[in-house]
Amino acid sequence: MTTQTLIYLFVGASFALYIGIAILSRAGSTSEFYVAGGGVNPVVNGMATAADWMSAASFLSMAGLIAFMGYDGSVYLMGWTGGYVLLALLLAPYLRKFGQFTVPDFIGTRYYSKVARTVAVVCLIFISFTYIAGQMRGVGIVFSRFLEVPVDLGVVIGMGIVFFYAVMGGMKGITYTQVAQYCVLIFAYLVPAIFISLMVTGNPLPQLGLGSQVADGSGMYVLQKLDASLVDMGFAEYTAGAKSTIDVFCITAALMIGTAGLPHVIVRFFTVPKVSDARRSAGWALVFIALLYSTAPAVSAFARLNFNETVDQTQYADAPGWFANWEDNDLIAWRDKDGDGAMDIAPGDAFEGAPVYTEERGARGERLLSNAPTEGANEVYVDRDIMVLANPEIANLPGWVIALVAAGGLAAALSTAAGLLLVISSAVSHDLLKRTFRPGITEKGELRAARIAATAAIVVAGLLGIYPPGWVAQVVAFAFGLAAASLFPAIFLGIFTMRMNREGAIAGMVAGLGFTFLYIAWFKLWNPAANVPENWLLGISPEGIGVIGMLINFAIALMVSRATAPPPAEIGELVETIRTPRGATAPAVH
Amino acid sequence: MADESSGSATNSYWRANIRLLCILMAIWFAVSFGAGILLRDFLDRFMLGGYPLGFWFAQQGSIYVFIALIFYYSWAMHRIERRHALDDDDPAAPADSSDGTAQ
């Protein structure tokens, strides 16, 4: 069978599996639609959370990013795992005890205010749509690369699949589909990683392989060899970072706290039966996430080492087969500036902007570009996603592994998109409709509204995927920064202080959100030319500014709450109840 | 000592929880922001196999410690809760009363 047939087979089989699960676990009540009835086993929930959390970006892009950032890539590794400690220790058990459906539910009830609930809904919808636009685009790109259909058609197919199991199954359907998706994606990630680790170091465990000697008889360690080869080519060492310490510190913190404040992650802990299950479930989620996140840095280093060794100074004619393959897919480009036929890698861009291929071929058979060349010696353009996508070919793995990676990338993108769609639809049907505008709505009416809201959200997300506004890539930092600066402090203070009141929480959320939004928008949208370290506040990049936003939120909230009336007595009782683990009930119909 | 003097089981339970949280959050900070970022240059002088130690903490070690922290917290809290008779694994407690909503 050809690789292409295998890809159709694997992707088709995995889709049939997801749809079958969706039919078996159809949601019949709002409780099942929003939180799967609150009866999910903590290990199962942990696995679903891991799939929900790990997006197309984690699966496809992260290893490539780290490969080119070296030590600086640690911000993603620590930032996107450390947040689970905050979740498990500071938020999840208490929110589970609170026992309702959504994050705005908690904020609206704890701060006895429809305004606070609405502010939370606005934060939630903004964060989720920013995130989901990237996911739908990811679905389209994986489809177009592996199934050879246009990106737009890929987005439509992806929308159809997500529609089927998110709208039908609600949280219950999503949870069990995500378990299947986790298994597909982790298997697809680990198989090539293990083979590459074996190939480079002789050690099958990538986590140990990265700390081992290269199996070429030189006796050098992997990182040592990588450092040496990069320095040789004029780059900084892999294990040294380019970012300032304060920036690495702040980005890591913003990603951690943002993770803990992301609504689609928090809501997963509403689905387990008990408070103690919420804690254990966060632990399991991190175990399942760590399987991929501890493997990723090894994949990065091996891929970079392989890439340097096989490409640098190599004649184009002698390049490995995957080079031409990915050149045909627009992910690699080579511009022979010095005319010697060898591919030279050096720091800096090979040419200006993203590659624009012409239809012609050059003297050595390479694809020609219309981009203006730069002054530097670098001749090779590489899309970073290639580090994961090309791994199976670099390691000479059989076609079924490539098919597996395609199915894994789709699983990662679809599972995250579905989780995000669910929080958007429940924010609309539950928080806006049931709790704010139409309190008299029936259970059946609310369920129907939730399905309609999910459908509408899928259409909007699909349109964002087909017509990506230029700012999508620019504002990914928004989602984490805004979650860190708005939702996290409001939830944290609501649990750990009795004195925090309506006025303090609203003022804090608005101040934190406003500051972070303006800072990121200024450097990313309105004045991107000024986005250099010299102009940053205290040297903190827009990616890390959510931490300062969070501190502002805390400071304003505490000051305003001291100056205004304390919360009513029943709020004190509510906080007492939240803090006591005994007696958590499944979220019921109100 | 303040533990015994002031009132209810809930209060002393909450204080024990906060004390545990402070210790675990300090470790959380120490392995990631401490060893992985602030002290990295110093730690990189030591090697763990082929890993410079600070680099290892940043890309491997901190993740493993995070997992251990969560499971330890889960275990230790359960013990604290049982001591204060506040745990949630009493089968008579209405933990699974999803009654009419499931189905």
HADDOCK unambig.tbl for C-alpha pairs under 7 A between the chains (distance, minus, plus):
assign (segid A and resid 29 and name CA) (segid B and resid 101 and name CA) 6.53 0.50 0.50
assign (segid A and resid 31 and name CA) (segid B and resid 101 and name CA) 6.56 0.50 0.50
assign (segid A and resid 37 and name CA) (segid B and resid 101 and name CA) 6.68 0.50 0.50
assign (segid A and resid 37 and name CA) (segid B and resid 102 and name CA) 5.96 0.50 0.50
assign (segid A and resid 71 and name CA) (segid B and resid 55 and name CA) 6.85 0.50 0.50
assign (segid A and resid 74 and name CA) (segid B and resid 58 and name CA) 5.61 0.50 0.50
assign (segid A and resid 74 and name CA) (segid B and resid 59 and name CA) 5.49 0.50 0.50
assign (segid A and resid 77 and name CA) (segid B and resid 59 and name CA) 6.17 0.50 0.50
assign (segid A and resid 78 and name CA) (segid B and resid 32 and name CA) 6.78 0.50 0.50
assign (segid A and resid 78 and name CA) (segid B and resid 58 and name CA) 6.67 0.50 0.50
assign (segid A and resid 78 and name CA) (segid B and resid 62 and name CA) 6.88 0.50 0.50
assign (segid A and resid 78 and name CA) (segid B and resid 63 and name CA) 6.64 0.50 0.50
assign (segid A and resid 81 and name CA) (segid B and resid 63 and name CA) 6.45 0.50 0.50
assign (segid A and resid 82 and name CA) (segid B and resid 66 and name CA) 6.35 0.50 0.50
assign (segid A and resid 85 and name CA) (segid B and resid 66 and name CA) 6.20 0.50 0.50
assign (segid A and resid 85 and name CA) (segid B and resid 70 and name CA) 6.10 0.50 0.50
assign (segid A and resid 88 and name CA) (segid B and resid 70 and name CA) 6.43 0.50 0.50
assign (segid A and resid 89 and name CA) (segid B and resid 21 and name CA) 6.99 0.50 0.50
assign (segid A and resid 211 and name CA) (segid B and resid 49 and name CA) 5.54 0.50 0.50
assign (segid A and resid 211 and name CA) (segid B and resid 50 and name CA) 4.16 0.50 0.50
assign (segid A and resid 211 and name CA) (segid B and resid 51 and name CA) 5.12 0.50 0.50
assign (segid A and resid 212 and name CA) (segid B and resid 49 and name CA) 6.54 0.50 0.50
assign (segid A and resid 212 and name CA) (segid B and resid 50 and name CA) 5.48 0.50 0.50
assign (segid A and resid 221 and name CA) (segid B and resid 50 and name CA) 5.22 0.50 0.50
assign (segid A and resid 222 and name CA) (segid B and resid 50 and name CA) 6.95 0.50 0.50
assign (segid A and resid 223 and name CA) (segid B and resid 50 and name CA) 6.71 0.50 0.50
assign (segid A and resid 239 and name CA) (segid B and resid 55 and name CA) 6.72 0.50 0.50
assign (segid A and resid 245 and name CA) (segid B and resid 37 and name CA) 6.87 0.50 0.50
assign (segid A and resid 249 and name CA) (segid B and resid 33 and name CA) 6.58 0.50 0.50
assign (segid A and resid 249 and name CA) (segid B and resid 37 and name CA) 6.70 0.50 0.50
assign (segid A and resid 273 and name CA) (segid B and resid 95 and name CA) 6.49 0.50 0.50
assign (segid A and resid 273 and name CA) (segid B and resid 96 and name CA) 6.55 0.50 0.50
assign (segid A and resid 274 and name CA) (segid B and resid 88 and name CA) 6.94 0.50 0.50
assign (segid A and resid 274 and name CA) (segid B and resid 95 and name CA) 6.34 0.50 0.50
assign (segid A and resid 276 and name CA) (segid B and resid 74 and name CA) 6.94 0.50 0.50
assign (segid A and resid 279 and name CA) (segid B and resid 74 and name CA) 5.74 0.50 0.50
assign (segid A and resid 280 and name CA) (segid B and resid 71 and name CA) 6.59 0.50 0.50
assign (segid A and resid 280 and name CA) (segid B and resid 74 and name CA) 6.07 0.50 0.50
assign (segid A and resid 283 and name CA) (segid B and resid 67 and name CA) 6.03 0.50 0.50
assign (segid A and resid 283 and name CA) (segid B and resid 70 and name CA) 5.34 0.50 0.50
assign (segid A and resid 283 and name CA) (segid B and resid 71 and name CA) 5.87 0.50 0.50
assign (segid A and resid 286 and name CA) (segid B and resid 67 and name CA) 6.30 0.50 0.50
assign (segid A and resid 287 and name CA) (segid B and resid 67 and name CA) 6.47 0.50 0.50
assign (segid A and resid 290 and name CA) (segid B and resid 63 and name CA) 6.78 0.50 0.50
assign (segid A and resid 294 and name CA) (segid B and resid 60 and name CA) 5.83 0.50 0.50
assign (segid A and resid 297 and name CA) (segid B and resid 59 and name CA) 6.70 0.50 0.50
assign (segid A and resid 580 and name CA) (segid B and resid 86 and name CA) 6.87 0.50 0.50
assign (segid A and resid 581 and name CA) (segid B and resid 86 and name CA) 6.41 0.50 0.50
assign (segid A and resid 581 and name CA) (segid B and resid 87 and name CA) 6.28 0.50 0.50
assign (segid A and resid 581 and name CA) (segid B and resid 88 and name CA) 6.03 0.50 0.50
assign (segid A and resid 582 and name CA) (segid B and resid 86 and name CA) 5.40 0.50 0.50
assign (segid A and resid 582 and name CA) (segid B and resid 87 and name CA) 5.48 0.50 0.50
assign (segid A and resid 582 and name CA) (segid B and resid 88 and name CA) 4.42 0.50 0.50
assign (segid A and resid 583 and name CA) (segid B and resid 88 and name CA) 6.39 0.50 0.50
assign (segid A and resid 583 and name CA) (segid B and resid 93 and name CA) 5.82 0.50 0.50
assign (segid A and resid 583 and name CA) (segid B and resid 94 and name CA) 5.90 0.50 0.50
assign (segid A and resid 583 and name CA) (segid B and resid 95 and name CA) 6.10 0.50 0.50
assign (segid A and resid 584 and name CA) (segid B and resid 95 and name CA) 5.68 0.50 0.50
assign (segid A and resid 585 and name CA) (segid B and resid 94 and name CA) 6.18 0.50 0.50
assign (segid A and resid 585 and name CA) (segid B and resid 95 and name CA) 5.32 0.50 0.50
assign (segid A and resid 585 and name CA) (segid B and resid 96 and name CA) 6.81 0.50 0.50
assign (segid A and resid 585 and name CA) (segid B and resid 97 and name CA) 6.35 0.50 0.50
assign (segid A and resid 586 and name CA) (segid B and resid 96 and name CA) 6.71 0.50 0.50
assign (segid A and resid 586 and name CA) (segid B and resid 97 and name CA) 6.40 0.50 0.50
assign (segid A and resid 586 and name CA) (segid B and resid 98 and name CA) 5.21 0.50 0.50
assign (segid A and resid 588 and name CA) (segid B and resid 101 and name CA) 6.83 0.50 0.50
